[in-house]
Amino acid sequence: MAALIAGLLLGFVDSVVNHVPVFLGEVGTARAERGGWSQVAEFASLILDAGWVWAALAVLAGWLASRRVQPVAGLAWGAAAGGLSLLCATAAYYGTDLLFDGGSWWGWVTRYWLIGSVLLGPPLGVVGALIRRGGAIGVVAAIVVPVGAALQMVILPPPAESRMAEPIQWSVWVAAVVSVGLIARSGGRRPRKASALKST
């Protein structure tokens, strides 16, 4: 249920943010001349449209779905939740676009991303479930999203013509480095706590 809600919310919000210039009547206006809300929306849009954010959704869904179940069952639940979350997000995104723009929902772009959701969602959901295992496996699984976000800034950075490209790159890089550092630090503490408990 949480995976479904999270997916619907991401898809809806992403589509709405992309249409802020339309709501404000600033379509066709140069970026430098747009108002403050459009600038904020552009920043949010470039973040929400990024592949690492959608990957993070599937990982989060897998993490949530694997609570209170046995490890093996957690992987299955995580896989299902990861796929479902991306399917819901894709459906909500293009469904909301349809409300604003009209046209056909069942276009090739929608089908392309639905297929991508089915193929990529389950393994990402498994990554989320593996985070709960802790130890080295949990640490590696937990850094998948921040490392992926940093790699995307290198391979597929925001469009250079956008004034928000550089702030977004810096923001993502800083967030990724801090996240990896915190994950590594917390992961490194677990064995010491475990050994301390055994010695008492």
PEDA-V654763 format. One record per backbone hydrogen bond with DSSP energy under -0.5 kcal/mol. NH is the residue of the N-H (numbers start at 0). CO is the residue of the C=O. If there is no record, write none. Layout:
# PEDA-V654763
nh:NH co:CO
nh:NH co:CO
This chain:
# PEDA-V654763
nh:4 co:0
nh:5 co:1
nh:6 co:2
nh:7 co:3
nh:8 co:4
nh:9 co:5
nh:10 co:6
nh:11 co:7
nh:12 co:8
nh:13 co:9
nh:14 co:10
nh:15 co:11
nh:16 co:12
nh:17 co:13
nh:18 co:14
nh:18 co:15
nh:19 co:16
nh:21 co:18
nh:22 co:18
nh:23 co:19
nh:24 co:21
nh:25 co:20
nh:26 co:20
nh:28 co:25
nh:32 co:29
nh:33 co:29
nh:33 co:30
nh:38 co:34
nh:39 co:35
nh:40 co:36
nh:41 co:37
nh:42 co:38
nh:43 co:39
nh:44 co:40
nh:45 co:41
nh:46 co:42
nh:47 co:43
nh:48 co:44
nh:49 co:46
nh:52 co:49
nh:53 co:49
nh:54 co:50
nh:55 co:51
nh:56 co:52
nh:57 co:53
nh:58 co:54
nh:59 co:55
nh:60 co:56
nh:61 co:57
nh:62 co:58
nh:63 co:59
nh:64 co:60
nh:65 co:61
nh:66 co:63
nh:68 co:65
nh:73 co:69
nh:74 co:70
nh:75 co:71
nh:76 co:72
nh:77 co:73
nh:78 co:74
nh:79 co:75
nh:80 co:76
nh:81 co:77
nh:82 co:78
nh:83 co:79
nh:84 co:80
nh:85 co:81
nh:86 co:82
nh:87 co:83
nh:88 co:84
nh:89 co:85
nh:90 co:86
nh:91 co:87
nh:92 co:88
nh:93 co:89
nh:94 co:90
nh:95 co:91
nh:96 co:92
nh:97 co:93
nh:98 co:94
nh:99 co:95
nh:100 co:96
nh:101 co:97
nh:106 co:104
nh:110 co:106
nh:111 co:107
nh:112 co:108
nh:113 co:109
nh:114 co:110
nh:115 co:111
nh:116 co:112
nh:117 co:113
nh:118 co:114
nh:119 co:115
nh:120 co:116
nh:121 co:117
nh:123 co:119
nh:124 co:120
nh:125 co:121
nh:126 co:122
nh:127 co:123
nh:128 co:124
nh:129 co:125
nh:130 co:126
nh:131 co:127
nh:131 co:128
nh:132 co:129
nh:133 co:130
nh:137 co:133
nh:138 co:134
nh:139 co:135
nh:140 co:136
nh:141 co:137
nh:142 co:138
nh:143 co:140
nh:146 co:142
nh:147 co:143
nh:148 co:144
nh:149 co:145
nh:150 co:146
nh:151 co:147
nh:152 co:148
nh:153 co:149
nh:153 co:150
nh:154 co:150
nh:155 co:151
nh:161 co:158
nh:164 co:161
nh:167 co:163
nh:168 co:164
nh:169 co:165
nh:170 co:166
nh:171 co:167
nh:172 co:168
nh:173 co:169
nh:174 co:170
nh:175 co:171
nh:176 co:172
nh:177 co:173
nh:178 co:174
nh:179 co:175
nh:180 co:176
nh:181 co:177
nh:182 co:178
nh:183 co:179
nh:184 co:180
nh:185 co:181
nh:186 co:182
nh:187 co:183
nh:188 co:184
nh:189 co:185
nh:190 co:186
nh:191 co:187
nh:192 co:188
nh:193 co:189
nh:194 co:190
nh:195 co:191
nh:196 co:192
nh:197 co:193
nh:198 co:194
nh:199 co:195
nh:199 co:196
